[in-house]
């Protein structure tokens, strides 16, 4: 709240919020279900040696965790700047 007040005073900032339906990726359970394991200290799948390349993130999510990224539209709150002024600074 304090930052908003300072920006409004210093830069004559005026903005408002809107909700728009935009394209997003939702993390959902894949058809085979979740594959979570409770294995403390397990480093399976961690590639710190620089050897074989790690699988792409979507493939790793589905193969190792039973999750997938699904493209969809969802309501997202955005900030629309109505006005901002450049304030002269002293040198």
Buried (B, 14 or more C-beta within 10 A) or exposed (E): EEEEEEBEEEEEBEEEEEEEEEEEEEEEEBEEEEEEEEEEEEEEEEEEEEEEEEBEEEEEBBBBBBBBBEEEEEEEEEEEEEEBEEEEEEE
